[in-house]
Amino acid sequence: PETMTWREPDGRVRRYTPDVLVQMRSRREYREIKPATRLRRDPSLAGRRGRIEAECRARGATHVVWTDADIR
């Protein structure tokens, strides 16, 4: 739906593009879909999850991670 960009404290520019934007009457959700095995190995999404959630909140939305098991 859109690419989010921010600068880390060390100066690196990071980018993140969620898989899906779900627009509901009362809220918006950015959704990421990951294989369950990968999410178990790295629930922090390579250390970016906190910042991704903050960027979503800044856009008035939440961030939800679904696994392949969730969408079956």
Phi and psi restraints in degrees (value plus and minus 20) as a CYANA .aco file:
   2 GLU   PHI    -186.0  -146.0
   2 GLU   PSI     137.5   177.5
   3 THR   PHI    -121.8   -81.8
   3 THR   PSI     109.6   149.6
   4 MET   PHI    -116.9   -76.9
   4 MET   PSI     118.3   158.3
   5 THR   PHI    -150.3  -110.3
   5 THR   PSI     118.2   158.2
   6 TRP   PHI    -170.1  -130.1
   6 TRP   PSI     144.1   184.1
   7 ARG   PHI    -128.6   -88.6
   7 ARG   PSI     109.2   149.2
   8 GLU   PHI     -95.3   -55.3
   8 GLU   PSI     140.6   180.6
   9 PRO   PHI     -76.5   -36.5
   9 PRO   PSI     -47.9    -7.9
  10 ASP   PHI    -103.6   -63.6
  10 ASP   PSI     -17.4    22.6
  11 GLY   PHI      77.9   117.9
  11 GLY   PSI     -32.6     7.4
  12 ARG   PHI     -88.0   -48.0
  12 ARG   PSI     119.7   159.7
  13 VAL   PHI    -111.9   -71.9
  13 VAL   PSI     109.0   149.0
  14 ARG   PHI    -135.9   -95.9
  14 ARG   PSI     129.8   169.8
  15 ARG   PHI    -151.8  -111.8
  15 ARG   PSI     129.0   169.0
  16 TYR   PHI    -168.5  -128.5
  16 TYR   PSI     111.7   151.7
  17 THR   PHI    -142.8  -102.8
  17 THR   PSI      91.6   131.6
  18 PRO   PHI     -88.0   -48.0
  18 PRO   PSI     141.0   181.0
  19 ASP   PHI     -94.5   -54.5
  19 ASP   PSI     -58.4   -18.4
  20 VAL   PHI    -164.6  -124.6
  20 VAL   PSI     123.6   163.6
  21 LEU   PHI    -132.8   -92.8
  21 LEU   PSI     102.3   142.3
  22 VAL   PHI    -126.7   -86.7
  22 VAL   PSI      98.8   138.8
  23 GLN   PHI    -123.9   -83.9
  23 GLN   PSI      96.6   136.6
  24 MET   PHI    -132.9   -92.9
  24 MET   PSI     151.0   191.0
  25 ARG   PHI     -79.3   -39.3
  25 ARG   PSI     -63.2   -23.2
  26 SER   PHI    -122.1   -82.1
  26 SER   PSI     -29.1    10.9
  27 ARG   PHI    -182.1  -142.1
  27 ARG   PSI     148.1   188.1
  28 ARG   PHI    -144.1  -104.1
  28 ARG   PSI     123.6   163.6
  29 GLU   PHI    -152.3  -112.3
  29 GLU   PSI     109.8   149.8
  30 TYR   PHI    -111.6   -71.6
  30 TYR   PSI     110.6   150.6
  31 ARG   PHI    -140.0  -100.0
  31 ARG   PSI     118.6   158.6
  32 GLU   PHI    -135.9   -95.9
  32 GLU   PSI     117.3   157.3
  33 ILE   PHI    -136.5   -96.5
  33 ILE   PSI     103.5   143.5
  34 LYS   PHI    -150.7  -110.7
  34 LYS   PSI     131.7   171.7
  35 PRO   PHI     -82.7   -42.7
  35 PRO   PSI     119.4   159.4
  36 ALA   PHI     -77.3   -37.3
  36 ALA   PSI     -59.4   -19.4
  37 THR   PHI     -84.3   -44.3
  37 THR   PSI     -58.8   -18.8
  38 ARG   PHI     -88.7   -48.7
  38 ARG   PSI     -60.8   -20.8
  39 LEU   PHI     -86.6   -46.6
  39 LEU   PSI     -56.5   -16.5
  40 ARG   PHI     -83.6   -43.6
  40 ARG   PSI     -59.4   -19.4
  41 ARG   PHI     -89.4   -49.4
  41 ARG   PSI     -55.5   -15.5
  42 ASP   PHI    -161.6  -121.6
  42 ASP   PSI      54.3    94.3
  43 PRO   PHI     -88.5   -48.5
  43 PRO   PSI     -34.5     5.5
  44 SER   PHI    -105.3   -65.3
  44 SER   PSI     -21.3    18.7
  45 LEU   PHI      33.6    73.6
  45 LEU   PSI      36.4    76.4
  46 ALA   PHI      40.8    80.8
  46 ALA   PSI      15.4    55.4
  47 GLY   PHI      58.8    98.8
  47 GLY   PSI     -15.0    25.0
  48 ARG   PHI    -120.0   -80.0
  48 ARG   PSI     -28.7    11.3
  49 ARG   PHI     -79.3   -39.3
  49 ARG   PSI     -64.7   -24.7
  50 GLY   PHI     -79.5   -39.5
  50 GLY   PSI     -63.5   -23.5
  51 ARG   PHI     -90.6   -50.6
  51 ARG   PSI     -57.3   -17.3
  52 ILE   PHI     -80.5   -40.5
  52 ILE   PSI     -66.0   -26.0
  53 GLU   PHI     -82.7   -42.7
  53 GLU   PSI     -58.4   -18.4
  54 ALA   PHI     -85.2   -45.2
  54 ALA   PSI     -60.9   -20.9
  55 GLU   PHI     -85.1   -45.1
  55 GLU   PSI     -57.6   -17.6
  56 CYS   PHI     -86.1   -46.1
  56 CYS   PSI     -64.2   -24.2
  57 ARG   PHI     -80.2   -40.2
  57 ARG   PSI     -59.3   -19.3
  58 ALA   PHI     -82.2   -42.2
  58 ALA   PSI     -43.2    -3.2
  59 ARG   PHI    -116.3   -76.3
  59 ARG   PSI     -11.7    28.3
  60 GLY   PHI      55.6    95.6
  60 GLY   PSI      10.2    50.2
  61 ALA   PHI    -156.7  -116.7
  61 ALA   PSI     149.8   189.8
  62 THR   PHI    -128.2   -88.2
  62 THR   PSI     146.9   186.9
  63 HIS   PHI    -139.8   -99.8
  63 HIS   PSI     105.6   145.6
  64 VAL   PHI    -145.9  -105.9
  64 VAL   PSI     112.8   152.8
  65 VAL   PHI    -126.1   -86.1
  65 VAL   PSI     102.6   142.6
  66 TRP   PHI    -126.6   -86.6
  66 TRP   PSI     132.6   172.6
  67 THR   PHI    -127.2   -87.2
  67 THR   PSI     149.9   189.9
  68 ASP   PHI     -78.1   -38.1
  68 ASP   PSI     -52.4   -12.4
  69 ALA   PHI     -87.1   -47.1
  69 ALA   PSI     -54.0   -14.0
  70 ASP   PHI     -87.5   -47.5
  70 ASP   PSI     -53.2   -13.2
  71 ILE   PHI    -115.0   -75.0
  71 ILE   PSI     -21.3    18.7
